């Protein structure tokens, strides 16, 4: 009997095409994406002809090259168990909140699907998503690089990777900062008006594009924001809300290059030294559980 796909640590093309709601003759190749998490499987949806070129190469100016196949879409399978249709619609509703504030400029848009999954024990509701693929470089809030080093380093990385940059370094950095300012303000609006924040803390959740745009690509964990003394934990026991706001503050410092306004409500509350000390304890406890400590 096949194991429930949501319990698997990793899945393959064959696992996807074996799903009861996916055609076994689907005209795509499904390949595990490097960005996997606790909450979903993420698969690249590839054109078979692109995979063939990646594997066998093609001649360019007399040289055989092996360009990596570019995904047409990303296919996400959420691991969360959905007890009722209302649970599924609630999760989709949170995605729609993020879309309202960030789409189309600042997120990879996704079409969510509720499917009837045939698992080993019987049928069950499962949430999946087909998401836009965004090419670019990861913006890691936790990097030791500051604003004076991070953006120039990203610019040079694009050049080294052979990506054409139409802007000079100075103009590209200024473009990133202008778009970053809008992105940060939209996140703050989402917090103040809708009381939600997406997961900004995970490495790989934010991408900077060759044109200087900033896009959220991980929408698997969207949390409510509560101005209460207790530190809220998600279903995995991770303090994702507080860590996302901490990440937001680091993004603001590294992208905009200026000091934070600690009088802002969100920073004044969530970055208070006493709360950060308590947050650190919650975070340490979470990672100890992950390694069985």
N, C-alpha and C positions, 0 to 999 in steps of 0.2 A: 504494500500500500504506500502510495506517495505521501511524503510529509507535506503538511500545510506549507505552501510557498512563503507565507508570511513569517514562518519560523526558521527558514533557511538563512544561513549567514551570507550566502551568495547564490546567484542563479545564473543560468546560461540561456542561450537562444532556444535550446530544446525545451527548457522549463517554461519559457514564455509561450511557445507555440503549442505546448501541451495543455495550456489553460483552456477551459471549456468555452470561454468567450473570445478566444483568439483563433483565427483560421490557421490550421497547420500548414497551409500553403501560402501564408502571408508573404507578399513580395518584398520583404525587408529582412535585414539581418539585425537581430537584437544583441547588443554587446554591453556587458557590464561597464558602467561608467566608473571612473576612479573615485568619484564623490559618493560614497555610501554612508548611510547614517543609521542611527538606532530606529528611525521611524519609517524608513521606506527603502525599497529597492529602486535604483535609478539605472535605467537601461538606455543606451544610445540606439536610435532608430536609424539604420544606415541603408543606403542604396547598395545592393549587391555589386553593381559595377564599380562603385567607389572602393569597396572592400577588395575587389579583384586587383585594381590598380595599386592599392596599398600593399598587397601581398606580392604581386608579380612585377610591379614597377612599370614605368613608361619612359620612353626616350625623350629627353629635352636637350636640344643643342648637342646631340651626340653623347649625352650622359644619361645612364639609367637612374631615374629618381623614384622614390617610394613615398609619395605624399600621403599623409594620414587621412583616412576617410573622415569627412565632416558630417556630423549627425544632421539629419533632416528635422528631427524632433527628439525630445527626451520623453521616455515613457516611465512614469512613476507608479509603483505599487505600494500603497500605504500598508504598514504592518498592523496598524491599530484595528482592534476588533470593534465592529459596529453592531451594537445590540439591536438597534431599531433604525428605521428609515430617518427618524427625527435626528438621531445622532449623526448620520451621514450628512443630512442637510445643514446641521449646525456647523460641521467642519467646513463645508463648502461656503457657508455664509461668512466664515472668518476669512477665507481666501478672497471673497468678494469685497470685504472691507479693505484689505491691502490693495486690491486692484483699484478701488475707488480713489485712493490717495497716491498710488505710485504708477499705475498704468497710464499710457503705454511707455513713457520715457524711462522709468526707473525700475522696471521689473520685467522678468521673462514671463509673458502671459501664458496662462495654462487653461486648458479645457478639462474640467473635472467630470468624471464618469462614475456613477454608482452601478456596479455590476453584480450579477448573481453568480457567485463563485462556487463551483463544485469542489468542496474540500473532501478529504478522506472520510470525515465523520458525517458529511451531509452538506446541504447548501447553506450559504452564508452571504451576507452583504459584504462587499469590499469596495473600497474607494481607490480609483486610479486617476491618473492625469496624463494628458499629452501636452507637453510644455515646449515653448519656443526655445531653440538652442541659441545661446549667446556665446560668441567667441571673444576671448580677451584674456586678461591676466587677473589672478586672484588678488583682492585687497584683503590682507589679513590684519584685523585691528590690533592683534597682539604682537606684531612685528616690532623689533627694537628700533627700527628706522623711524625717524621723525619726518616732519613735512619737508625739511630742507634736503633730505636724502631719499625719501620714499618715491615721490613723483618723478624726480630725475632718473632714478633707478628703473622705474617702470617704463619710462620713455626709451631708455637705452635697451631694455629687454625687448621691446617691440622691434627696434631696429635690428638687433642681433638675430631675431627670429625670422627676419626677412619680410616683416609686415610693412607695407608702404605707409609712411606718415606724411600727410600733406601739410602739416603744421610744423613750424619750428619748435624747438624744445620749450621756449618761453611761452609761445602762444598755446601749445598743447597743455602745459601746466595751468595756464590761466583758464583754459576751457574746462579742464577737470575741476578746478576750484569753483567756477561759476555753476557748473552742473551739480557739483557736490553740495554747494550751498542750497540749491533748490531741493535736492534729495533729502538733506538733513532737515530742512524746514517742513517738508511733507511728512517725514516720520514724526516730527514733533506735533504737527497738526493731528496726525492719526492718534497720537497718545492723548492729546488734550480734548479732541472732539469725539473720538470713537472709543477711547479707552483700551486700545490694543497696540501691540508692537510685534513685528515679525522677528524671527531669530536672526540677530545680527552677530551673534557671538561665535558661531561656528566658522572654522577656517574653510574658505571656499564658497561662502554664502553670497559674497559680493564680487562682482567682476567689473574691471575697468576695460572699456573697449578701445580699439585703435583710434577711434574718433574722439576719445576723451569722455565718453559717457560712463555713467556708473549705474549698474543694474543689479537688482536683487534676484538671485536665481534659486534660492532655497525658500520655499513657502510651506515646508512640512510642519513647522512648529510656530504657531501664532498664539501669543498669550495675552490675556487680559492684564491691564495695568491698574493696580489698586494702591492708593496712598494709605496703606495700613502699616502698623509696626511690624507685623509678621512678614516673613519672606516667603512668597508663594513658590511652590515647586510644581513642575509639570508631572505627567503621569509616570515618568521615568525617575522622578526624584531630583531633577536638575533645576536650579534656580534661574530658569531661562529669562524671565522678565528682567530681573536685576542685572544679569550678565549682558543682556542685550542693550540695556541703557548704559552700562559701563562701556560696551563696545561702541555705542553711538558717540559717547564723549571722546573716545580715542579716535574714531573716524573724523570727528569734527576737528580735533587738534591736528591730525596728520594731513587731512585734505585741505582744510582752510588755512592752517598754519598760524593760528592765533590762539590766545588763551580763552578758556571757557568762561561764560558768564554764570558764575555760581549762584547768582540771584534768581536764575530761571527755576521755576517750581520743580521741574523734573530732575534737575541736577542737585538742587538744594536738598531735596528729599532723598533721592536714591544714592547720592554720592557722599552723604554725611559720613564722617569717619566711623561713628558707632555702627551704622548700618553696614558699611563695607567690612568691618571686622566680623560681624555676624555672618555676612555673605561668604566670607572666606571660609569660615567653619563649615557652612553648608556645602560649599564646593568641594572641600577636602573630603567630607563625608561621602559625597556622591562618587568621587573617583576611587575612593577606597572600596566602595561596593562593586565598582566596575571590575576591579582587579581581584576581588575576593578577599580584600584586606579587612 
